[in-house]
Structure formats: C-alpha cells, structure tokens
Amino acid sequence: MSRPEPAAERLTGLRQRLRGLAYGGDYNPEQWPAAVWREDVRLMGEAGVNLVTVGVWSWGLLEPRPGHYEFGWLDEVLDLLAEAGVGVDLATPTAAPPSWLAHEHPETLPVDGEGRQIAFGSRCHYCLSSPVFRHYAARITERLAERYAAHPALAMWHIGNEYTGFGCHCPVSVAHFRRWLADRYGAVDALNDAWGTAFWGQRYDSFDHIGTPAARSRLVSGPNPGQLLDFQRFCDAAALECYTAERDIVRRYSAELPVTTNFMGSFKHLDYWRWAAEEDVVSLDIYAGPRDPEGQLFTAYNFDLMRSLRGGKPWLMLESATGNNLTDGRNYARPAGQLRARSLQAVARGADSVMFFQWRASRAGAERYHSAMVPHGGTRTRTWHEVTALGRDVSRLGDLAGGSADAAEVAVVWDWENWWALEGPDHPANDLHFTDQVLDHYRPLWNANIPVDFVRPHTDLSGYRLVVVPNLYLVDDDGADNITGYVRAGGHLLMSYFSGIVDPYDRVRPGGHPGAFRDVLGLDVDEFAPLPPGETCGLDHDGEAGTATDWQDVIHLSGAEALAVYNDGALKGRPAAARHRFGAGTATYLGTSPDRETMHRLVLDCATVSGASPVLATAEGVEAVRRRSADGTDHLFLLNHTSDEVSVDPRSVLCRPVDLLDADTPTPVTGPLRLPPFGAAVLREASRGEH
C-alpha cells in the first residue's frame, strides 16, 4: 500500500487530535489582563471550542526591542489552553511588524505607485522584497518554532495573516522586479516582443532600464498592459516567497504538523491556485454582510472555490463573523439563526472547521465594533447563546471531518491571470468585473442546487458534464486546446463573451475573435459593441422576451445556430447566443449580458442538455447540499436562507433519514420538514437501531 502524502498525514493527525470538526476562533489574550485568561478558557469549554488561532498580532509584544524576547505571557496562555484540551493554531506574527522595525529600518515600509511611502500605524506595512524585513521575519519565526515545537497545545501553524500582495515601488522592489523579469524572459528582446514595446516606442535596451508600472496619474497616457500583468505576477510571486520562507522554518521544527495561511476567498491580487499547492490545507476568512440579499450566494461560491483549490479536499474556515462586521458602511446586526445557517453552509461545502474573528470583542483598536464569540455584553447576549448552540451542532457533525463534498457534474473555469488581464486598462469596456461575471453564471446553478467545482483551464475536464467559462479573456494554447478537446470528446461547454482574445502576454490573438475558440464555437465575432451604461436591448430566447445590457458581440455564424436573437436596436435579428455541435459535444456561446431570468434559462438549459442534475429541488432561497463522511455515508444539508418558514421533503434522496441537529439523539424524519426562518437540518441515512 502506498504511503499517504505528507499533507494528508498531517491533517489526519489534526483530526484525530480534535476528535472531529474544529470549532473556535482567533484568540488575542494580549488585549486582556491575565485575570481574564482563565475565564476565557472556562468559557471555551462551555462553548465547545477545541481550536484557537493565537499570536497573529503579537510581534511587538514578543520582541519589544530588536533581539530582546518576552515569551512568558505566551507560555502561560499556551499552558492554560493545553491544560483545557484546546489546540492552538500558532501564527507567525509577521503581518504586523513592530514599530521599532519601521523606525530603525524605514526602508522596510512599502511605497505605492504614486511614490508615497506607507506609514506605520495599521497592518501589513512591509515591502515584500525587503531583505531587511525578510531577515527579521525569519528570526522571529525561528524563535517561535524552536520554543513551541514540542508544546502540547500546538496543533498546527498559521503563517502570517491575509497576505495582500501589495505592489511596492521602492528601489529594492524595482531591482527585484528586474531580476524576476530577467529570469522569466532570459533576454530583453524576448520581453520587448512579449510586451509589444514597438508600440509608442517603448523598446528597452536593458533590464536595468525597466521600472515598476507607475500610477496612471504619473503617465501622459495609458500604461503598457504587458508590464502591468507581469508586475501583478511578480507581486504574487514575491508574497509567496515570504510565505514559503516562514513555512520552511516551522516545518524544520514541526514536520508532523499542518501548515496553512488564511486566504480571503475571491481575492484578486494573489493566485490561490499557486498558493494552495504550497500549504497542507486551504484556509479561508469570509465576511458576508448580514443584510446582503445575496450573502449566501457570495459565501457558497467562495466555499466551493476554496474546496476546489486542492482538488476537493476538506478546507478550514478560520475566520468569519458571529454577527456584525466592518465590511459594510453600516454595521448591521445578524438576524437570529443566520449565524448557524451560514456556518453549516461552510461545513456542507467541505469545511472541516467553523471559526470566527475573534473570541472576545476588543475594547480598543480599529475593529472594536466587530462582532465576536464573546461580545461586549458577555454571556447574557443572544450571540453567546447562538455560539454555544452552534458548538453543539458542530460537535454532532464530527464524523464529517475528513469527508468529501458531493461530486460535481459542473465545472466553472476560474483563472487569476485571466482576472488580472480582464480588468486591465484600455479595453472595449473598462467596467467588466470578473467576479460579477462568474456570479452571473454561478447563480442559476446555486439556485437549482446543482453542485459546482472551480477548475483551471488546464484541469482534466473529462469528469464533468458541463464546463462553464465566464469571460476567459486570457488563455494559453494548452488551456484552449484542453477546453476544445473536452467538447470534441463529448463534453458540453457554455462560454461567455470576450473569451479567447489574448495570449498569456496580453497580446491579441491573430485571425479574429474569439481567437482561440473560433472553431469550437462555430462563429466569428466581427466587432465588439458594448452598450452605454444603463442602456438595454431586447432579445428573444426560446420564445421568451429578455433584455441585454453592458455588451454586445456582432456575431457571424459559421456552423453554430442561433439560440437567442436581438429584437431591436442596431443588431435586430442578429444572434445574441448560439450553439454549435462540435465533435461529440456542444458549445454554447453567450455574446451579451442578459437579464437574470434569461441567464437563468440559458444556464439551466445547458445543464439539462448536459445531463447535470440537482441534489434536490427546493423553494428559492433554500439550499440543499450533500456531503459524505469519511466512511462514505451521505449527509444532506438543508439550509433556509430566507426570513420565511419553508417546507422541504428530503425522502426522495435519502432512505430513512434522521436529523442530526434536532437533539443529542438523531431524530427520524417521517415526512416533510418545516424549516423556520434561517433554519437548518442535517440529515443522514438511519443506521440500524435508529428507525
């Protein structure tokens, strides 16, 4: 029998230690006097907490002066947690360098595209390329690793915090960028060709002549798109270097423990496909607004994305909000029950943890009005009662730890480099937003309870019935060939406009649009015809009237057949969407942004043609998700994201279901379930003796 990969072994050890799913949050004891620590640990036991993240913002306390360390307070905290059986996700504190570093080495502070140096006083105030910052970050990481590697509380390592990939323009970063470009291109003439510097006479004679992209305000006209794209790649690579340097240090001391860093979901500036390959488990911080009418859609697609980054393996939700958060202009309270529904949604979509920022609400600092597991009002509050009840729910679902999400029959192509290029400057429309386009395609599938994976253009697509490709503006030849080959072999494709247009250097592909996909789509786009903001155009699809907004392609069919046509305007009678039989499969092309009802019909029509099926038909706003435990037992999550009571009958998809959340003893379900507003149920097939 082959030996499991190291990451799998490390995570098995974590699950065995926690005896199920992780429950807890960020614990910042340094904000509180020592007298509070014992009360915190006692309350953690009451809430069912078994894992806390410690030390994220502690560098200045652990090393108050260069080379002078004060670990006594952290020793005491970890000892208390170990005594209580609470595991620690110990952070390297490098997301917030201390004031002495900024004072003694101001060159470690980053410089923005306007040439302004970022000041100390917030967080993440460091230049990714600075050898001075990297030296001190490695030193504090080494001290932590050697001191706590054998501590009984230590359960895993948490490197940094929410890396941003902030693009620094200081002289050190400029030199680093030049070295990165030299490694990438080898010769400056290759760079000139890739960036198209013959235009506007931008040719470079040496890598030493190249700088970082200046802010638009410092240029007479537009920047070079190839330079911008490569700078984004460089910033991502520089941030990843910082992460892997610290990861490698802690791994030397704790090779058996998992290592992670917390992602921010659909965050633009870091290519999480690359990052996920460098950590043992994907971790997520997620903050959906309590009053966002599509907050549950936002969380669902982020959860699916995180699960997909490591091929469907379980992931960790390390931060979320028990109630209000500071991402909105108004700090709204969370409706009763929504905390439970959103938390269980994460578990349903593959999370092995439910964790929050933070354990105890702060009295001072920028996030003092951010919600917490222990609010300012303490244990008498609704939030605390919901937190303790949720802890019991999470405990009841412990057998899901290490299990898998339901196999998806639909894949959505997601590529960060495409995102960077799509939202670059000087396009036919400069208000295209990648995540909005993805959500437009994902929304109908989520509403229909059709499971979705996210994939790269190069992923093996043969296991999917339908592949959805929103605005794949940038694609290399291998990715385009992979998608084309998938259709030729019998797959079904849905692709939207402005796809296949440029190569990996952001150069327009020759031969006309849609470039890499003209053959598989069976059409040509003669012209891009974006609509003015707010203007619409009528269209007909399948006998139903709809509207088009934002964008129109002037489509010439060369094998494809029209699915929808414009019924007014300059393109009246011309195709708005088309379908092409190609090889053994079909390719559907959407040349505009239709209204939601039309989009819903188009996407679900493609799903029907492909044979993709839903988990369970439910009322709008009621989510049905299947997850399997490690032993293969199906669990059906039913989540009511509405403020109304709803009825759901799960018996068509589960035999003799029992509700794991209804009581400590699973309760048989003998008829339709009534879910209250923001209510939830988790069902599994009854085992012998439960019916």
GUMARLUM-360173 format. One line per 8 residues: number of its first residue (from 1); their letters; for each residue x, y, z of C-alpha. Coordinates in steps of 0.1 Angstrom, whole numbers. Layout:
BEGIN
NUM> a> X/Y/Z  ... $
end
This chain:
BEGIN
1> msrpepaa> 0/0/0  13/34/-9  21/59/18  -3/89/21  11/122/10  26/142/39  -2/168/39  -28/141/43 $
9> erltglrq> -9/125/72  -6/159/90  -43/166/86  -52/131/98  -32/138/129  -51/171/134  -85/155/130  -76/128/155 $
17> rlrglayg> -64/153/180  -96/174/177  -118/144/175  -140/159/148  -145/193/133  -126/223/146  -146/250/164  -132/282/178 $
25> gdynpeqw> -116/314/165  -88/340/168  -78/343/204  -59/375/213  -51/373/250  -26/401/248  -55/425/246  -66/415/281 $
33> paavwred> -52/412/316  -41/377/327  -70/375/351  -93/372/321  -74/343/305  -87/316/329  -123/328/324  -117/327/286 $
41> vrlmgeag> -105/291/288  -135/281/310  -159/297/286  -142/279/257  -151/247/273  -187/258/277  -189/267/240  -173/235/228 $
49> vnlvtvgv> -141/253/214  -113/229/205  -90/251/184  -79/287/186  -56/308/165  -30/326/187  -3/352/181  -13/368/148 $
57> wswgllep> -6/404/160  20/397/187  54/405/172  58/438/191  50/421/223  71/390/217  101/411/206  96/446/221 $
65> rpghyefg> 131/455/212  154/441/185  167/407/197  150/410/231  123/384/235  95/382/261  77/348/257  65/345/293 $
73> wldevldl> 29/356/286  26/333/256  40/304/277  13/310/302  -15/312/277  -5/281/258  -1/262/291  -37/271/301 $
81> laeagvgv> -50/261/267  -31/228/268  -45/220/303  -80/226/290  -75/204/259  -78/233/234  -55/231/205  -35/261/191 $
89> dlatptaa> -31/272/156  0/292/163  6/322/140  39/337/129  33/374/138  48/389/107  16/406/93  23/434/117 $
97> ppswlahe> 59/444/120  67/463/153  72/500/154  109/497/161  114/480/127  97/508/109  117/534/130  151/518/126 $
105> hpetlpvd> 146/505/91  121/528/73  133/511/40  111/482/50  79/503/46  63/499/11  60/526/-15  28/530/-36 $
113> gegrqiaf> 25/537/-73  24/574/-66  58/573/-49  43/577/-14  57/557/15  31/538/35  33/548/72  33/526/103 $
121> gsrchycl> 0/526/122  -21/499/105  -11/464/94  8/447/65  32/477/64  61/459/49  78/457/15  76/421/2 $
129> sspvfrhy> 110/424/-14  129/439/15  157/417/26  157/435/60  120/427/66  126/391/55  156/388/78  137/399/109 $
137> aariterl> 106/379/99  127/348/96  143/355/130  110/358/150  96/328/132  127/307/141  124/317/178  87/307/179 $
145> aeryaahp> 93/274/161  122/263/183  104/273/215  70/259/209  75/229/185  71/204/214  44/223/233  14/201/240 $
153> alamwhig> -10/229/229  5/232/194  -18/217/168  -9/235/136  10/265/122  -6/297/107  19/317/86  14/354/86 $
161> neytgfgc> -21/367/80  -42/376/49  -13/382/26  -22/410/2  5/411/-25  7/448/-21  28/462/-50  57/481/-37 $
169> hcpvsvah> 76/506/-59  107/513/-38  142/509/-53  146/474/-37  113/463/-53  123/477/-87  156/458/-86  137/426/-75 $
177> frrwladr> 112/431/-104  141/434/-128  157/402/-116  123/384/-118  118/397/-154  153/385/-164  146/350/-150  112/349/-168 $
185> ygavdaln> 124/362/-203  161/355/-203  168/382/-229  154/417/-230  144/413/-267  120/385/-256  105/409/-231  102/436/-258 $
193> dawgtafw> 83/411/-280  60/399/-252  51/435/-241  48/448/-277  72/477/-269  74/486/-306  41/504/-300  48/540/-287 $
201> gqrydsfd> 85/534/-290  88/517/-256  116/494/-265  141/485/-237  178/480/-243  185/465/-209  165/451/-179  182/478/-159 $
209> higtpaar> 160/504/-177  127/488/-166  108/501/-136  77/491/-119  45/504/-135  38/540/-125  4/551/-114  -18/564/-142 $
217> srlvsgpn> -15/599/-127  22/599/-134  19/590/-171  10/611/-201  -12/583/-214  -21/546/-207  4/521/-192  18/491/-210 $
225> pgqlldfq> -7/462/-204  20/435/-206  41/454/-179  10/456/-156  3/419/-160  38/409/-153  40/432/-123  9/415/-108 $
233> rfcdaaal> 26/381/-114  57/394/-97  39/407/-66  21/374/-62  55/356/-65  72/379/-40  44/374/-14  46/336/-19 $
241> ecytaerd> 84/337/-13  77/354/20  52/327/29  73/297/19  104/311/37  85/311/71  67/278/63  100/261/57 $
249> ivrrysae> 113/273/91  84/260/111  84/227/92  120/221/102  109/220/138  74/205/134  74/183/103  43/164/116 $
257> lpvttnfm> 20/194/119  0/210/92  9/245/79  -15/270/64  -21/307/58  -55/323/56  -69/332/22  -95/358/15 $
265> gsfkhldy> -116/339/-9  -122/356/-43  -94/380/-36  -79/394/-68  -43/400/-61  -30/365/-53  -31/334/-74  -45/310/-49 $
273> wrwaaeed> -41/280/-73  -3/285/-68  -6/292/-31  -28/262/-23  -1/239/-37  23/252/-11  2/246/21  -12/215/37 $
281> vvsldiya> -47/227/39  -66/257/23  -79/282/49  -104/310/44  -115/342/60  -150/351/49  -172/381/58  -206/384/41 $
289> gprdpegq> -227/413/51  -257/403/73  -281/422/51  -266/414/18  -296/398/-1  -271/375/-18  -247/370/10  -254/332/10 $
297> lftaynfd> -245/332/-28  -213/350/-20  -203/326/7  -214/295/-13  -192/303/-43  -163/312/-21  -167/279/-2  -168/260/-35 $
305> lmrslrgg> -137/279/-47  -117/270/-16  -127/234/-18  -116/233/-54  -82/247/-48  -69/214/-36  -90/191/-57  -120/187/-34 $
313> kpwlmles> -101/181/-2  -115/195/30  -106/231/39  -107/253/70  -129/283/77  -105/302/100  -124/335/103  -160/346/99 $
321> atgnnltd> -183/369/119  -207/358/146  -227/390/139  -219/424/125  -187/431/108  -168/461/95  -170/454/58  -202/475/53 $
329> grnyarpa> -208/512/57  -234/503/83  -225/477/109  -257/457/107  -268/431/132  -272/395/120  -307/381/120  -313/353/146 $
337> gqlrarsl> -304/319/130  -283/333/102  -250/326/121  -260/289/122  -271/287/86  -240/303/72  -217/283/94  -233/250/84 $
345> qavargad> -232/261/48  -194/261/51  -194/225/65  -218/214/38  -194/227/11  -163/209/25  -151/229/56  -136/209/85 $
353> svmffqwr> -139/239/108  -162/267/119  -141/295/134  -145/332/139  -127/365/143  -125/368/172  -130/350/205  -136/381/227 $
361> asragaer> -146/415/213  -119/441/216  -122/473/237  -99/493/216  -84/494/181  -98/496/146  -121/466/150  -136/472/184 $
369> yhsamvph> -171/471/170  -166/439/151  -186/410/165  -170/382/185  -179/349/201  -179/367/235  -194/401/227  -190/432/248 $
377> ggtrtrtw> -222/422/266  -208/388/276  -226/356/282  -261/371/286  -263/380/249  -281/363/220  -248/360/202  -233/339/231 $
385> hevtalgr> -263/316/232  -261/311/194  -223/305/197  -228/277/224  -257/262/204  -236/261/173  -208/245/192  -231/216/200 $
393> dvsrlgdl> -241/214/163  -205/212/152  -198/185/177  -227/164/164  -212/166/129  -178/153/139  -179/123/117  -178/146/86 $
401> aggsadaa> -142/156/94  -121/144/65  -151/136/44  -158/148/9  -183/171/-8  -207/157/-33  -191/150/-67  -198/180/-90 $
409> evavvwdw> -210/175/-126  -205/211/-135  -172/230/-135  -166/267/-137  -133/279/-151  -115/303/-128  -81/317/-136  -64/345/-117 $
417> enwwaleg> -41/356/-145  -72/360/-167  -88/381/-139  -58/404/-138  -58/408/-176  -96/411/-180  -96/440/-156  -66/457/-172 $
425> pdhpandl> -68/491/-189  -80/503/-222  -105/476/-232  -137/480/-252  -154/483/-218  -134/491/-187  -161/482/-163  -161/444/-167 $
433> hftdqvld> -157/428/-133  -146/392/-133  -163/381/-101  -196/397/-112  -194/377/-144  -187/345/-125  -216/351/-102  -240/356/-131 $
441> hyrplwna> -231/321/-143  -229/305/-109  -262/320/-95  -286/298/-116  -267/266/-107  -267/275/-70  -304/283/-71  -310/249/-87 $
449> nipvdfvr> -288/231/-61  -265/218/-88  -230/212/-73  -201/231/-89  -164/228/-89  -140/255/-99  -112/245/-122  -83/259/-142 $
457> phtdlsgy> -82/259/-180  -57/231/-179  -76/208/-155  -88/174/-167  -124/182/-176  -134/147/-186  -154/140/-154  -177/170/-159 $
465> rlvvvpnl> -210/170/-179  -209/208/-183  -180/233/-182  -189/270/-178  -163/295/-190  -171/331/-180  -151/357/-199  -119/338/-203 $
473> ylvdddga> -102/367/-220  -66/354/-215  -58/318/-222  -27/300/-234  -27/274/-262  -27/244/-239  -57/257/-220  -76/265/-251 $
481> dnitgyvr> -67/230/-266  -79/214/-234  -113/231/-234  -117/224/-272  -107/187/-267  -132/184/-239  -161/194/-263  -147/173/-291 $
489> agghllms> -148/142/-268  -185/147/-259  -185/175/-233  -208/204/-231  -195/240/-229  -210/273/-220  -187/302/-228  -194/339/-225 $
497> yfsgivdp> -182/369/-245  -147/384/-246  -131/350/-243  -101/336/-261  -90/371/-271  -54/373/-259  -24/351/-252  -5/349/-218 $
505> ydrvrpgg> 13/382/-226  -20/401/-232  -14/402/-269  -44/399/-292  -45/366/-310  -43/368/-348  -71/357/-371  -101/374/-355 $
513> hpgafrdv> -123/369/-324  -130/348/-304  -94/339/-311  -86/306/-295  -122/293/-296  -135/302/-331  -135/266/-343  -152/250/-312 $
521> lgldvdef> -178/278/-311  -185/278/-348  -187/316/-351  -168/348/-356  -171/380/-337  -168/407/-362  -169/436/-338  -173/443/-301 $
529> aplppget> -203/466/-295  -205/474/-258  -237/493/-247  -236/526/-228  -243/523/-191  -280/518/-184  -289/512/-220  -306/479/-228 $
537> cgldhdge> -315/460/-259  -344/435/-263  -338/399/-271  -358/367/-277  -347/333/-262  -368/302/-265  -400/322/-271  -394/344/-240 $
545> agtatdwq> -386/381/-241  -355/394/-223  -330/422/-223  -293/426/-230  -271/450/-211  -234/461/-210  -221/443/-240  -230/430/-275 $
553> dvihlsga> -209/409/-298  -215/413/-336  -217/376/-343  -213/359/-377  -223/322/-376  -200/297/-393  -216/264/-382  -233/274/-350 $
561> ealavynd> -271/280/-348  -287/310/-330  -302/303/-296  -312/339/-289  -315/369/-311  -318/407/-306  -353/420/-313  -345/457/-315 $
569> galkgrpa> -316/481/-319  -288/482/-344  -283/444/-342  -320/434/-346  -323/399/-359  -286/391/-352  -276/363/-328  -271/371/-291 $
577> aarhrfga> -263/335/-282  -255/304/-303  -249/267/-300  -225/246/-321  -223/208/-324  -186/201/-323  -173/166/-324  -193/146/-299 $
585> gtatylgt> -203/176/-278  -218/210/-279  -205/245/-274  -229/273/-264  -218/309/-267  -233/339/-249  -225/372/-267  -241/396/-242 $
593> spdretmh> -251/401/-206  -288/391/-204  -312/399/-176  -313/374/-147  -343/354/-159  -329/349/-194  -295/340/-179  -312/315/-156 $
601> rlvldcat> -329/298/-185  -298/297/-206  -276/282/-179  -301/256/-168  -308/248/-205  -271/240/-208  -273/219/-176  -303/200/-189 $
609> vsgaspvl> -286/193/-223  -255/180/-205  -275/158/-181  -263/176/-149  -288/170/-121  -296/189/-89  -292/175/-54  -329/182/-45 $
617> ataegvea> -355/206/-59  -363/232/-33  -380/266/-30  -360/297/-38  -335/306/-11  -334/271/3  -301/253/-2  -296/216/-5 $
625> vrrrsadg> -260/203/-4  -247/167/0  -215/159/19  -201/125/27  -184/114/59  -150/97/58  -168/63/57  -189/73/27 $
633> tdhlflln> -222/80/45  -243/106/28  -253/137/48  -279/161/33  -277/197/45  -309/218/41  -304/255/48  -332/281/47 $
641> htsdevsv> -316/314/39  -350/332/39  -369/350/66  -399/327/60  -407/292/72  -404/267/44  -412/230/38  -387/205/23 $
649> dprsvlcr> -392/168/17  -358/150/17  -371/114/14  -366/113/-24  -328/115/-19  -322/98/14  -336/65/27  -349/66/63 $
657> pvdlldad> -333/100/71  -325/111/106  -319/147/117  -285/151/135  -292/186/148  -327/181/163  -314/166/195  -285/147/210 $
665> tptpvtgp> -302/115/198  -308/117/160  -345/121/152  -361/101/123  -377/122/96  -411/107/86  -424/135/64  -417/169/50 $
673> lrlppfga> -395/191/72  -406/225/84  -376/248/84  -380/281/104  -365/314/91  -328/308/87  -334/273/99  -312/243/91 $
681> avlreasr> -313/205/92  -285/180/86  -298/145/76  -282/112/71  -295/77/64  -305/60/95  -282/33/109  -295/1/124 $
689> geh> -313/9/156  -323/45/146  -356/36/130 $
end
